[in-house]
Amino acid sequence: MTNSIEVKDLTLNFGAVSVLKNMNLNVAEGEFVVLLGPSGCGKSTLLNCLAGLLEITDGQIFIKGQNVTWAEPSARGIGMVFQSYALYPQMTVRGNLTFGLKNARVPRDQIEAKVARAAEILQIGPLLDRKPAALSGGQRQRVAIGRALVRDVDVFLFDEPLSNLDAKLRSELRVEIKRLHAQLKNTMVYVTHDQIEALTLADRIAVMRGGIIQQLAAPQEIYNRPANLFVAGFIGSPSMNFLHGATVDGGRAFRLGDLSLSLEGYEGGTVGSRDTVILGLRPEHLVVQDQAEPGVTIPAMVELDEPMGADSLVWLKAAGTQMSVRVPVERRMAPGTQVHLKVDMAKASLFDAKSEARI
Amino acid sequence: MADAALNAPARSMTEARGTKPKRALSGRNIMIYGTLIMFSLYYLLPLWVMVMTSLKGMPEIRMGNIFSPPVEITFEPWVKAWSQACTGLNCDGLSRGFWNSVQILIPSVILSIVVASVNGYALTFWKFKGSDIFFTILIFGAFIPYQVMLYPIVILLREMGLYGSLWGLVLVHTIFGMPILTLLFRNYFSTIPEELFKAARVDGAGFWAIYAKILMPMSLPIFVVAIILQVTGIWNDFLFGVVYTRPEMYPMTVQLNNIVNSVQGVKEYNVNMAATLLTGLVPLFIYFISGKLFVRGIAAGAVKG
């Protein structure tokens, strides 16, 4: 596969503050990449650099093999969709869609055809002669997508496009964006802080923190095999349970106080004996049972259960740490009950406490 | 009351509800309206005297009752003020000054607003290195007294060959309007979301296209405010008009002064009053037609600093 976007050693400083540090990123043709991270991690900044709205300090950006590092935004073959829609308020929907085409001096009949096609794909035909003020949030965002669509660009850039919508509309439009991607097969780069959006939409997710990509991988890979402690804690709701302990017996067991767990079946690198490691267990990968099995279960005491409709979340105290476990909703557990949590080592993650990297 | 309510429960639907209506003539209202009326009278009195005096003949004025309405209404003072009053050797009244003022006003207003709005636009969206310092220096200009700069500007205009010409005065008005107008436009533009500007750039619009096609149509209120500020400011200007132009180009204010302050012959109070009212009509007219937009624009421009 050819690369649609290539970022080479990109660095961006605002004065003395380094916002993006020596970043490298390749996005394949037709790929959907989501930039995910907490506020201030540099994900929107990276997108603005790709769009050419920010001048980078160092490095190079290629789009479709062309070096566009210093090209104008309009010359990069990109379309951008913004969080606040950014529709031109004094123009009709049609005016909004055609503004870029008119700037590019596209012939009138072609403009008509492109607008008609975009209106059909996005189902905004009846809205064409309205002003943005007369549209709902979802309609506005659809027009904003249309503005990128009419320009026949290779790359779509989305900057938190669904953050201003309510929960129901957000999930509807999320599906629509996914459908759009399947239909158009354009390269898409999508910035969000919502991990559900990231997990559902992305071919690959780039989890960012402090201007650095922490992990770039497929959603399942990120979810099951997080590259470091930050990614593990950031992805998943409720968050992954972390047990601070040590590995003993040349890496065959995890020990925390009296507790000893066999590391048999762990999928990762050579563990070895380490003094400080962190064992990460997702709430949905633990099974609650009444019997203890030495080396496989953790004794725990129920503190609270939260029924959540489809399933219920149980908070427990185990090995001096608060842990959460997802259980079927029928299984109600009274506070104070003693139970045992069965660990599936194949789905667990081990991190070195010092480097925070996955072992 | 309680009995009545019990006996006629059906009536309760139609009975009055909510808080008791206030009487129109409460003590509070009398206080408020009384004060307001008194202040309005106080401020309207000079206008009343001017209008009445301008409609009287000289014999009636000499009788002294300045507050009384004219016994015999005459429009002759208005005609005289407009077309016959003498300043020096010219006896064609204020009309010459009026047209001079119009000639000064129109290019000054257009030029100063175009320059200041582009300034504000560039300082908001196209920040360059040192743009904040540039803005600070520009704003600082608003606090320097005009008198300090009078003479240096005379020299400057002379060197440029513009001294005494209409364009020299236009240039002076443009420069002196710039600090406050730039501030006004910058503040207004900074309330416009930056994403809109970014979207326009992605759409391939350049510096001027974004200004003319995106921002200008969105910023009508602030342009109205700027027009009002500039029209009244430039129309009422006396100092620059008298310093930087020649007598045949004097604006209306200077000519008004020359008519009112002429020392020869009798003081024609009625003509003076009519001339003053005529001079004040233009700003007054502007305020009346654009009052609502003015308030809206001022409020919008004042939000962010």
Boltz contact constraints between the chains, C-beta under 6 A:
constraints:
  - contact:
      token1: [A, 53]
      token2: [B, 198]
      max_distance: 6.0
  - contact:
      token1: [A, 73]
      token2: [B, 201]
      max_distance: 6.0
  - contact:
      token1: [A, 73]
      token2: [B, 202]
      max_distance: 6.0
  - contact:
      token1: [A, 74]
      token2: [B, 204]
      max_distance: 6.0
  - contact:
      token1: [A, 80]
      token2: [B, 202]
      max_distance: 6.0
  - contact:
      token1: [A, 82]
      token2: [B, 195]
      max_distance: 6.0
  - contact:
      token1: [A, 84]
      token2: [B, 193]
      max_distance: 6.0
  - contact:
      token1: [A, 84]
      token2: [B, 195]
      max_distance: 6.0
  - contact:
      token1: [A, 86]
      token2: [B, 195]
      max_distance: 6.0
  - contact:
      token1: [A, 86]
      token2: [B, 196]
      max_distance: 6.0
  - contact:
      token1: [A, 86]
      token2: [B, 199]
      max_distance: 6.0
  - contact:
      token1: [A, 88]
      token2: [B, 214]
      max_distance: 6.0
  - contact:
      token1: [A, 90]
      token2: [B, 217]
      max_distance: 6.0
  - contact:
      token1: [A, 90]
      token2: [B, 218]
      max_distance: 6.0
  - contact:
      token1: [A, 99]
      token2: [B, 203]
      max_distance: 6.0
  - contact:
      token1: [A, 100]
      token2: [B, 203]
      max_distance: 6.0
  - contact:
      token1: [A, 100]
      token2: [B, 204]
      max_distance: 6.0
  - contact:
      token1: [A, 103]
      token2: [B, 203]
      max_distance: 6.0
  - contact:
      token1: [A, 103]
      token2: [B, 204]
      max_distance: 6.0
  - contact:
      token1: [A, 103]
      token2: [B, 205]
      max_distance: 6.0
  - contact:
      token1: [A, 104]
      token2: [B, 204]
      max_distance: 6.0
